[in-house]
Amino acid sequence: MSNEENENEQEIASPQPADDSVSLQDSLESETNSKEIEDNNNPPQSVSDLGMILDIPVTLSLELGSTEINIGELMHLNKGSIVELEKEASEPLEVKVNGTLVAYAEVVVINDKYGIRLLDVISESERLKNLA
């Protein structure tokens, strides 16, 4: 994967603050001040606990493959050049969210646009292992 592709894959769109974000923040601060927090390290127990983060945008990307070339080979690339990738054509493609592998998929066409069909989703425990 080229550095440009890697940088694009890691770009995260900045969410725009909602008009009522100040009042929501004030509300949350007063709730926090009025209650004792038992354990900040407990993960959310349900999707409703995640309500505050569900609208945060993430970058979903599909990795077709990669290869390493030297600078001399890079300098000779031009229109029509063919670069062989390391991934076999029959292998499923990696689906990544902000650069982290989350699933494997195959390419489909939907109304003249590319799409993906998920073949396997990485378990939550496996994703957490990959982050460490």
ChimeraX attribute file (.defattr): number of C-alpha atoms within 10 A of each C-alpha:
attribute: neighborCount
match mode: 1-to-1
recipient: residues
	/A:1	12
	/A:2	11
	/A:3	8
	/A:4	9
	/A:5	10
	/A:6	11
	/A:7	10
	/A:8	14
	/A:9	18
	/A:10	17
	/A:11	12
	/A:12	12
	/A:13	10
	/A:14	9
	/A:15	10
	/A:16	7
	/A:17	8
	/A:18	8
	/A:19	8
	/A:20	8
	/A:21	10
	/A:22	11
	/A:23	10
	/A:24	12
	/A:25	11
	/A:26	11
	/A:27	12
	/A:28	12
	/A:29	11
	/A:30	11
	/A:31	11
	/A:32	11
	/A:33	10
	/A:34	9
	/A:35	8
	/A:36	8
	/A:37	8
	/A:38	7
	/A:39	7
	/A:40	6
	/A:41	6
	/A:42	7
	/A:43	9
	/A:44	9
	/A:45	8
	/A:46	8
	/A:47	8
	/A:48	9
	/A:49	11
	/A:50	12
	/A:51	9
	/A:52	8
	/A:53	8
	/A:54	10
	/A:55	9
	/A:56	11
	/A:57	12
	/A:58	15
	/A:59	14
	/A:60	15
	/A:61	17
	/A:62	20
	/A:63	18
	/A:64	18
	/A:65	15
	/A:66	13
	/A:67	11
	/A:68	13
	/A:69	10
	/A:70	7
	/A:71	8
	/A:72	8
	/A:73	10
	/A:74	10
	/A:75	8
	/A:76	8
	/A:77	11
	/A:78	8
	/A:79	5
	/A:80	6
	/A:81	7
	/A:82	8
	/A:83	12
	/A:84	10
	/A:85	13
	/A:86	11
	/A:87	14
	/A:88	11
	/A:89	10
	/A:90	7
	/A:91	12
	/A:92	18
	/A:93	21
	/A:94	19
	/A:95	24
	/A:96	17
	/A:97	15
	/A:98	17
	/A:99	19
	/A:100	16
	/A:101	20
	/A:102	19
	/A:103	19
	/A:104	20
	/A:105	19
	/A:106	17
	/A:107	14
	/A:108	12
	/A:109	10
	/A:110	9
	/A:111	7
	/A:112	7
	/A:113	7
	/A:114	9
	/A:115	14
	/A:116	15
	/A:117	11
	/A:118	15
	/A:119	11
	/A:120	13
	/A:121	13
	/A:122	13
	/A:123	11
	/A:124	10
	/A:125	8
	/A:126	11
	/A:127	15
	/A:128	11
	/A:129	9
	/A:130	11
	/A:131	8
	/A:132	5
